[in-house]
C-alpha cells in the first residue's frame, strides 16, 4: 500500500482532490477483494454444509440398518426361546407320562 501511495503521489492526477481519489480507489479495490474472499468463503461453507448433510444422511441410514438388524436378531432369538420352551414343556410332559407308566408297572 505504501508503494502504491508513493507511485500515486508521483504519477497520479494533479489537483486538490488527489488524496480523495486515491482513497476512493483503494476503498473500492478493498471492497472488491473482500467481496471476492467472502464469496469464496461462502462457497466453501456451502460445500462443507452439503458434505456434512450427506454424511449425516449416510450415518442415519447406517443406524437404521443396524437397528433393523438388531431387531431381526432379537425376534429370531425370541422365536428360538419360545420353541425351546415348548420343547421343554413337551419333554417334561413325556417324562411325567413315562414315570407314571413305570410306576404302574
C-alpha positions as CSV (number, residue, x, y, z in Angstrom):
1,X,0.0,0.0,0.0
2,X,2.8,2.4,0.8
3,X,4.5,1.7,-2.5
4,X,1.2,2.3,-4.3
5,X,0.7,5.6,-2.4
6,X,4.2,6.6,-3.4
7,X,3.6,5.9,-7.1
8,X,0.3,7.7,-7.0
9,X,1.9,10.7,-5.4
10,X,4.5,10.8,-8.1
11,X,2.3,9.9,-11.2
12,X,-1.3,10.4,-10.1
13,X,-3.6,13.2,-11.4
14,X,-2.9,16.6,-10.0
15,X,-5.4,18.6,-8.1
16,X,-6.9,19.3,-4.7
17,X,-8.8,16.0,-4.5
18,X,-5.8,13.9,-5.3
19,X,-5.9,12.2,-1.9
20,X,-9.6,11.5,-2.1
21,X,-9.2,9.9,-5.5
22,X,-6.5,7.6,-4.2
23,X,-8.6,6.7,-1.1
24,X,-11.7,6.1,-3.1
25,X,-9.7,3.8,-5.4
26,X,-8.2,1.9,-2.5
27,X,-11.5,1.5,-0.8
28,X,-13.2,0.2,-3.9
29,X,-10.4,-2.3,-4.5
30,X,-10.5,-3.4,-0.9
31,X,-14.3,-3.8,-1.1
32,X,-14.0,-5.9,-4.3
33,X,-11.3,-8.0,-2.7
34,X,-13.4,-8.5,0.4
35,X,-16.4,-9.5,-1.7
36,X,-14.3,-12.0,-3.6
37,X,-12.9,-13.6,-0.5
38,X,-16.3,-13.6,1.2
39,X,-17.8,-15.3,-1.8
40,X,-15.1,-17.9,-1.7
41,X,-15.7,-18.5,2.0
42,X,-19.4,-18.7,1.4
43,X,-18.9,-21.2,-1.4
44,X,-16.6,-23.3,0.8
45,X,-19.1,-23.2,3.7
46,X,-21.9,-24.3,1.4
47,X,-19.7,-27.2,0.2
48,X,-18.9,-28.2,3.7
49,X,-22.5,-27.9,4.7
50,X,-23.6,-30.1,1.8
51,X,-20.9,-32.7,2.6
52,X,-21.9,-32.7,6.3
53,X,-25.6,-33.2,5.4
54,X,-24.7,-36.1,3.1
55,X,-22.6,-37.6,5.9
56,X,-25.5,-37.2,8.4
57,X,-27.8,-38.9,5.9
58,X,-25.3,-41.7,5.4
59,X,-24.9,-42.3,9.2
60,X,-28.6,-42.1,9.8
61,X,-29.1,-44.8,7.1
62,X,-26.4,-46.9,8.7
63,X,-28.0,-46.5,12.2
64,X,-31.4,-47.5,10.8
65,X,-29.8,-50.6,9.1
66,X,-28.1,-51.6,12.4
67,X,-31.3,-51.1,14.3
68,X,-33.3,-53.2,11.8
69,X,-30.6,-56.0,12.0
70,X,-30.7,-55.9,15.8
71,X,-34.5,-56.0,15.8
72,X,-34.4,-59.0,13.5
73,X,-31.8,-60.8,15.6
74,X,-33.9,-60.2,18.8
75,X,-37.0,-61.5,17.1
76,X,-35.1,-64.6,15.9
77,X,-33.8,-65.2,19.5
78,X,-37.3,-64.8,20.9
79,X,-38.6,-67.3,18.4
80,X,-35.9,-69.8,19.3
81,X,-36.6,-69.2,23.0
82,X,-40.3,-69.9,22.6
83,X,-39.6,-73.1,20.6
84,X,-37.1,-74.2,23.3
85,X,-39.7,-73.6,26.0
86,X,-42.3,-75.6,24.0
87,X,-39.9,-78.4,23.5
88,X,-39.0,-78.3,27.2
89,X,-42.7,-78.5,28.2
90,X,-43.3,-81.4,25.8
91,X,-40.3,-83.3,27.1
92,X,-41.4,-82.6,30.7
93,X,-44.9,-83.9,29.9
94,X,-43.4,-87.1,28.2
95,X,-41.1,-87.6,31.2
96,X,-44.0,-87.3,33.6
97,X,-46.0,-89.7,31.5
98,X,-43.1,-92.2,31.4
99,X,-42.7,-92.0,35.2
100,X,-46.4,-92.7,35.7
101,X,-46.2,-95.6,33.3
102,X,-43.2,-97.0,35.1
103,X,-44.9,-96.6,38.5
104,X,-47.9,-98.6,37.2
105,X,-45.7,-101.5,36.2
